[in-house]
Amino acid sequence: MCDTDRMRLYLPATLADLAADAPPRLRAFTAQAPADVRGDDLEVLEDEAQDEAALESLRRLRDDAPAAPPRRLVLALDLPLTRTPEPLEEGSSTGVLEVDTPVTWSDVVAFLLDGEDAEDAVRAVLAAEDQDRADAALAELWDHALQWFDASERPRLVEGLAPRD
């Protein structure tokens, strides 16, 4: 949560989404922290919501954007609090909701993106032929932390990740 009127959402995306006119409108994740949670405890809950969005980004790469560069991408958005997210699962501190209102790039406050060094690990997750291989590949992928980029860096990211002739 950002403040009482806005909510921090983590929206799964692919690099192909960065060049679009607007962010995708999909299911997003948020930390559902009790009001008295602060500091490191809140950061852990935010990390859990980011992780869920990163997993969903992998699913999007596999199902919707197989030609996109193999990197997880999560958009951090601050949006008006219009409704309460549903818990991801019973007892979860991660909430989920469909982003069904129009969002713009100005709603994005940061990009969380895999570095080039994570591409082989992402490919391994996407190529896994069974659950055991997927779990092992995913464990290796988690060794690659998502890098943080300010929202103002979007044009540079689009340019830097464009296919080269």
PAZAPA-4460 file (N, C-alpha, C; in steps of 0.05 Angstrom, whole numbers, plus 32768, in hexadecimal, padded with zeros to 4 digits):
% residues 165
    n_x    n_y    n_z   ca_x   ca_y   ca_z    c_x    c_y    c_z   seq   type   mol
   8011   7FE8   8000   8000   8000   8000   8011   8019   8000     1      M     A
   8008   802D   7FF2   8018   8046   7FF0   800E   805A   8005     2      C     A
   7FF4   805E   8006   7FE8   806F   801A   7FCA   8067   801B     3      D     A
   7FBA   8077   8029   7F9E   806E   802D   7F8D   8071   8014     4      T     A
   7F96   8081   8000   7F85   8085   7FE8   7F8F   8075   7FD0     5      D     A
   7FA7   806A   7FD2   7FB3   805D   7FBA   7FBD   8042   7FC3     6      R     A
   7FC0   8030   7FB0   7FCA   8016   7FB5   7FE0   800F   7FA2     7      M     A
   7FF5   8002   7FAC   800B   7FF9   7F9B   8004   7FDD   7F90     8      R     A
   8003   7FDC   7F76   7FFD   7FC3   7F68   8015   7FBA   7F58     9      L     A
   8019   7FA0   7F56   802E   7F94   7F46   8021   7F85   7F2F    10      Y     A
   8026   7F8F   7F17   8018   7F86   7EFF   802C   7F75   7EEE    11      L     A
   8026   7F5C   7EE9   8038   7F4C   7ED8   8037   7F56   7EBB    12      P     A
   804F   7F56   7EAF   8050   7F60   7E93   8066   7F50   7E85    13      A     A
   8069   7F56   7E6B   807F   7F4D   7E5B   808C   7F65   7E4F    14      T     A
   80A4   7F61   7E45   80B2   7F78   7E38   80A3   7F83   7E20    15      L     A
   8094   7F72   7E13   8084   7F7B   7DFC   8070   7F90   7E05    16      A     A
   8067   7F8E   7E1E   8053   7FA1   7E29   805F   7FBD   7E2C    17      D     A
   8079   7FC0   7E2F   8085   7FDA   7E34   8081   7FEE   7E1D    18      L     A
   807F   7FE3   7E05   807C   7FF4   7DED   805E   7FFB   7DE7    19      A     A
   804C   7FF0   7DF6   802F   7FF4   7DF1   8028   8010   7DFA    20      A     A
   8010   8019   7DF1   8006   8034   7DF9   8000   8036   7E16    21      D     A
   7FF9   8020   7E23   7FF1   8020   7E3F   7FF9   8005   7E4B    22      A     A
   7FFC   8004   7E65   8002   7FEA   7E72   7FEB   7FD7   7E6E    23      P     A
   7FF0   7FBD   7E70   7FDB   7FA9   7E6D   7FC7   7FAB   7E84    24      P     A
   7FAF   7FA4   7E7F   7F9B   7FA3   7E94   7F96   7F85   7E9A    25      R     A
   7FA2   7F7D   7EB0   7FA3   7F61   7EB8   7F9E   7F5E   7ED6    26      L     A
   7FA2   7F46   7EDF   7FA0   7F40   7EFC   7FBA   7F4B   7F08    27      R     A
   7FB8   7F5A   7F1E   7FCF   7F66   7F2C   7FCF   7F5C   7F48    28      A     A
   7FE6   7F5F   7F55   7FEA   7F56   7F70   7FF2   7F6D   7F82    29      F     A
   7FEB   7F6B   7F9B   7FF1   7F80   7FAF   7FF5   7F73   7FCA    30      T     A
   8005   7F80   7FDB   8008   7F77   7FF6   7FF0   7F80   8006    31      A     A
   7FE5   7F6E   8015   7FCE   7F74   8027   7FD9   7F73   8044    32      Q     A
   7FE4   7F89   804C   7FF1   7F8B   8066   7FDE   7F97   807A    33      A     A
   7FDD   7F8C   8092   7FCF   7F9A   80A8   7FDA   7FB6   80AC    34      P     A
   7FC9   7FC8   80B5   7FD1   7FE4   80B8   7FEA   7FE9   80C9    35      A     A
   7FEF   7FD7   80DC   8006   7FDB   80EE   8020   7FCF   80E3    36      D     A
   8020   7FC3   80CB   8038   7FB7   80C0   8048   7FCE   80B3    37      V     A
   8062   7FCE   80B9   8074   7FE3   80AF   8090   7FD7   80AA    38      R     A
   80A1   7FE7   809D   80BD   7FE0   809A   80C2   7FC6   808B    39      G     A
   80D4   7FB6   8097   80DC   7F9D   808A   80C5   7F8A   8086    40      D     A
   80B2   7F8A   8099   809B   7F77   8097   808A   7F7F   807E    41      D     A
   8086   7F99   807A   8077   7FA1   8063   8086   7F9B   8049    42      L     A
   80A1   7F9E   804A   80B1   7F98   8032   80AF   7F7B   802B    43      E     A
   80AE   7F69   803E   80AB   7F4C   8039   8090   7F47   802B    44      V     A
   807B   7F54   8034   8061   7F50   8027   8060   7F5C   800B    45      L     A
   806D   7F72   8007   806F   7F7E   7FEC   807F   7F6B   7FDA    46      E     A
   8095   7F5F   7FE4   80A4   7F4C   7FD4   8094   7F34   7FCC    47      D     A
   8083   7F2A   7FDE   8071   7F14   7FD7   805E   7F1B   7FC0    48      E     A
   8053   7F33   7FC1   8041   7F3B   7FAB   8051   7F3E   7F91    49      A     A
   8069   7F49   7F92   807A   7F4B   7F7B   8080   7F2F   7F6F    50      Q     A
   8086   7F1C   7F81   808C   7F01   7F78   8075   7EF4   7F69    51      D     A
   805D   7EF9   7F73   8045   7EEE   7F66   8042   7EFA   7F4A    52      E     A
   8047   7F14   7F48   8045   7F21   7F2E   805B   7F17   7F1B    53      A     A
   8073   7F12   7F26   8089   7F07   7F16   8082   7EEB   7F0B    54      A     A
   8075   7EDB   7F1C   806C   7EC0   7F13   8058   7EC3   7EFC    55      L     A
   8046   7ED6   7EFF   8031   7EDA   7EEB   803E   7EE5   7ED1    56      E     A
   8054   7EF5   7ED4   8062   7EFE   7EBC   806E   7EE6   7EAD    57      S     A
   8078   7ED2   7EBB   8082   7EBA   7EAE   806C   7EAC   7E9F    58      L     A
   8054   7EAA   7EAB   803E   7E9D   7E9D   8037   7EAC   7E84    59      R     A
   8037   7EC7   7E86   8031   7ED7   7E6E   8046   7ED3   7E58    60      R     A
   805F   7ED1   7E60   8074   7ECC   7E4C   806F   7EB1   7E3E    61      L     A
   8068   7E9D   7E4E   8063   7E82   7E43   804A   7E82   7E30    62      R     A
   8034   7E8E   7E3A   801B   7E8B   7E2C   8015   7EA1   7E18    63      D     A
   801C   7EBA   7E1E   8013   7ED1   7E0E   8029   7EDE   7DFE    64      D     A
   8042   7EDB   7E06   8057   7EEA   7DF9   8070   7EDA   7DF6    65      A     A
   806E   7EC2   7DE9   8086   7EB1   7DE7   809D   7EBE   7DD7    66      P     A
   8097   7ED2   7DC7   80AD   7EDF   7DB7   80BA   7EF6   7DC7    67      A     A
   80AE   7EFD   7DDD   80BA   7F13   7DED   80D4   7F0B   7DFA    68      A     A
   80E6   7F1D   7DFF   80FF   7F16   7E0D   80F9   7F08   7E27    69      P     A
   8108   7EF3   7E2E   8102   7EE3   7E45   810B   7EF0   7E5F    70      P     A
   80FB   7F03   7E68   8100   7F11   7E81   80E6   7F17   7E8F    71      R     A
   80E6   7F12   7EA9   80CE   7F1A   7EB8   80CD   7F38   7EBA    72      R     A
   80B5   7F42   7EB9   80B0   7F5F   7EBC   8098   7F63   7ECE    73      L     A
   809B   7F74   7EE1   8085   7F7C   7EF3   8083   7F9A   7EF3    74      V     A
   806B   7FA4   7EEF   8066   7FC1   7EF1   805C   7FC7   7F0D    75      L     A
   8068   7FDA   7F1A   805E   7FE4   7F34   804E   7FFC   7F2F    76      A     A
   8034   7FFB   7F36   8021   8011   7F30   8016   801B   7F4A    77      L     A
   8010   8035   7F4B   8001   8041   7F61   7FE6   8049   7F55    78      D     A
   7FD1   803D   7F5F   7FB6   8042   7F54   7FA3   804A   7F6B    79      L     A
   7F8E   8059   7F65   7F7B   8060   7F7A   7F6F   8046   7F85    80      P     A
   7F6A   8047   7F9F   7F5E   8030   7FAD   7F40   8031   7FA8    81      L     A
   7F36   801F   7F96   7F1A   801F   7F8F   7F0B   8007   7F9A    82      T     A
   7F1A   7FF2   7FA0   7F0E   7FDA   7FAC   7F23   7FCA   7FBA    83      R     A
   7F1B   7FB8   7FCA   7F2D   7FA8   7FDA   7F35   7F8F   7FCA    84      T     A
   7F4F   7F8A   7FC7   7F58   7F72   7FB9   7F4F   7F58   7FC8    85      P     A
   7F4B   7F43   7FB9   7F45   7F29   7FC5   7F5F   7F1C   7FCD    86      E     A
   7F60   7F0C   7FE3   7F78   7EFE   7FE9   7F7E   7EEA   7FD3    87      P     A
   7F98   7EE7   7FCD   7FA1   7ED4   7FB9   7F98   7EB8   7FC0    88      L     A
   7F9A   7EB1   7FD9   7F90   7E98   7FE3   7F8A   7E9C   8000    89      E     A
   7F7C   7E8A   800D   7F74   7E8D   8028   7F8D   7E91   803A    90      E     A
   7F8D   7EA6   804A   7FA2   7EAC   805C   7FBA   7EBB   8050    91      G     A
   7FB8   7EC1   8036   7FCE   7ECE   8028   7FCF   7EEC   802E    92      S     A
   7FE7   7EF7   8030   7FEA   7F14   8033   7FED   7F22   8018    93      S     A
   7FEA   7F12   8002   7FEA   7F1E   7FE8   7FCE   7F1F   7FDD    94      T     A
   7FC6   7F37   7FD4   7FAC   7F3A   7FC8   7FAE   7F3B   7FAA    95      G     A
   7F98   7F35   7F9D   7F97   7F34   7F80   7F7E   7F42   7F77    96      V     A
   7F80   7F50   7F61   7F68   7F5C   7F55   7F6D   7F61   7F38    97      L     A
   7F57   7F61   7F29   7F58   7F68   7F0C   7F5A   7F86   7F09    98      E     A
   7F6D   7F8F   7EF9   7F70   7FAB   7EF3   7F5C   7FB0   7EDC    99      V     A
   7F44   7FB9   7EE4   7F2F   7FBD   7ED0   7F2A   7FDA   7EC9   100      D     A
   7F3A   7FEC   7ED4   7F37   8008   7ECE   7F4F   800F   7EBC   101      T     A
   7F4C   8023   7EAB   7F63   802B   7E9A   7F7A   8034   7EAB   102      P     A
   7F92   802B   7EA3   7FAA   8034   7EB0   7FBC   8040   7E9A   103      V     A
   7FCE   8052   7EA2   7FE0   805E   7E8F   7FFC   805A   7E99   104      T     A
   800F   8061   7E88   802B   805E   7E91   8031   8071   7EA8   105      W     A
   8022   8086   7EAB   8027   8098   7EC2   801F   808C   7EDD   106      S     A
   8010   8076   7EDC   8009   8068   7EF5   8020   8056   7EFE   107      D     A
   8032   8050   7EEC   8049   803E   7EF2   805E   804E   7F01   108      V     A
   8067   8044   7F18   807C   8052   7F27   8097   8044   7F24   109      V     A
   8097   802B   7F1C   80B0   801C   7F19   80AC   8003   7F08   110      A     A
   80C2   7FFA   7EFD   80C2   7FE1   7EEE   80D5   7FCE   7EFD   111      F     A
   80CD   7FB5   7F01   80DE   7FA1   7F0D   80E3   7F8D   7EF6   112      L     A
   80FC   7F8A   7EEF   8104   7F7C   7ED6   811C   7F6B   7EDA   113      L     A
   811B   7F53   7ECF   8132   7F41   7ECF   8149   7F4E   7EBE   114      D     A
   8161   7F4A   7EC7   8178   7F52   7EB7   817D   7F3D   7EA2   115      G     A
   818F   7F44   7E8F   8196   7F32   7E7A   81A1   7F17   7E84   116      E     A
   81AE   7F18   7E9B   81BA   7F00   7EA7   81A5   7EEB   7EB0   117      D     A
   818C   7EF3   7EB2   8176   7EE1   7EBA   8169   7ED3   7EA2   118      A     A
   816F   7EDB   7E8A   8161   7ED0   7E73   8162   7EB2   7E71   119      E     A
   817A   7EA6   7E75   817C   7E89   7E74   816B   7E7B   7E89   120      D     A
   816A   7E87   7EA1   8159   7E7B   7EB6   813C   7E7E   7EAF   121      A     A
   8133   7E94   7EA3   8118   7E96   7E9B   8111   7E82   7E85   122      V     A
   8123   7E7F   7E72   811F   7E6B   7E5C   811C   7E4F   7E68   123      R     A
   812C   7E49   7E7D   812B   7E2E   7E89   8110   7E2A   7E96   124      A     A
   8105   7E3E   7EA3   80EA   7E3B   7EAF   80D5   7E37   7E99   125      V     A
   80D7   7E47   7E83   80C3   7E45   7E6E   80C5   7E2B   7E5F   126      L     A
   80DD   7E1F   7E5E   80E1   7E06   7E4F   80DD   7DED   7E60   127      A     A
   80D8   7DF0   7E7A   80D5   7DD9   7E8B   80BF   7DC7   7E82   128      A     A
   80C4   7DAD   7E81   80B1   7D9A   7E76   80A0   7D8C   7E8B   129      E     A
   80A8   7D8F   7EA4   8098   7D84   7EBA   809B   7D96   7ED3   130      D     A
   808A   7D90   7EE7   808A   7DA1   7EFF   80A5   7DA1   7F0E   131      Q     A
   80B2   7D8A   7F0F   80CB   7D89   7F1D   80E0   7D9B   7F10   132      D     A
   80E1   7D9A   7EF5   80F5   7DAB   7EE7   80ED   7DC8   7EEA   133      R     A
   80D3   7DCE   7EE9   80CA   7DE9   7EEC   80D1   7DF4   7F07   134      A     A
   80CD   7DE4   7F1C   80D4   7DEC   7F37   80F1   7DF2   7F3A   135      D     A
   8102   7DE0   7F2F   811F   7DE4   7F31   8128   7DFD   7F21   136      A     A
   811C   7E01   7F0A   8123   7E18   7EFA   811A   7E32   7F07   137      A     A
   8102   7E31   7F14   80F8   7E48   7F22   8109   7E4F   7F3A   138      L     A
   8113   7E3B   7F48   8124   7E40   7F5F   813E   7E4E   7F56   139      A     A
   8148   7E45   7F3F   8160   7E53   7F34   815A   7E6F   7F2B   140      E     A
   8142   7E73   7F20   813B   7E8E   7F17   8138   7EA1   7F2E   141      L     A
   812F   7E98   7F45   812C   7EAA   7F5C   8147   7EB4   7F66   142      W     A
   815D   7EA8   7F5E   8177   7EB3   7F64   817D   7ECD   7F56   143      D     A
   816D   7ED3   7F41   8170   7EEB   7F32   815B   7EFF   7F3C   144      H     A
   8164   7F13   7F4A   8151   7F28   7F54   8148   7F3A   7F3D   145      A     A
   812F   7F42   7F3F   8125   7F56   7F2C   8132   7F70   7F31   146      L     A
   813A   7F7E   7F1C   8147   7F98   7F1E   8132   7FAD   7F1D   147      Q     A
   8136   7FC3   7F2C   8123   7FD9   7F2F   812B   7FEF   7F1B   148      W     A
   8117   7FF8   7F0C   811A   800F   7EFA   8104   8023   7F00   149      F     A
   810B   803D   7F00   80F7   8052   7F04   80E5   8053   7EEB   150      D     A
   80CD   805C   7EEF   80BA   805E   7ED9   80C4   8070   7EC3   151      A     A
   80D4   8084   7EC9   80DF   8095   7EB5   80F2   8087   7EA1   152      S     A
   80FA   806F   7EA8   810D   8060   7E98   8100   804F   7E82   153      E     A
   80E5   8050   7E80   80D7   8040   7E6D   80E2   8043   7E50   154      R     A
   80E5   805C   7E46   80EF   805F   7E2A   810A   8052   7E26   155      P     A
   811B   8054   7E3A   8136   8048   7E38   8134   8029   7E38   156      R     A
   8121   801E   7E48   811E   8002   7E49   8113   7FF8   7E2E   157      L     A
   80FF   8006   7E23   80F4   7FFE   7E0A   810A   7FFE   7DF4   158      V     A
   8119   8013   7DF3   812E   8016   7DDF   8144   8001   7DE3   159      E     A
   814C   7FFD   7DFC   8162   7FEA   7E02   815A   7FCD   7DFE   160      G     A
   8141   7FC7   7DFE   8138   7FAB   7DFC   812C   7FA5   7DE0   161      L     A
   812D   7FB9   7DCF   8122   7FB5   7DB4   8134   7FA2   7DA5   162      A     A
   8128   7F91   7D93   8139   7F7E   7D84   814C   7F8E   7D72   163      P     A
   8164   7F83   7D70   8179   7F90   7D5F   8179   7F82   7D43   164      R     A
   817D   7F91   7D2F   817F   7F85   7D13   819B   7F7A   7D0E   165      D     A
***
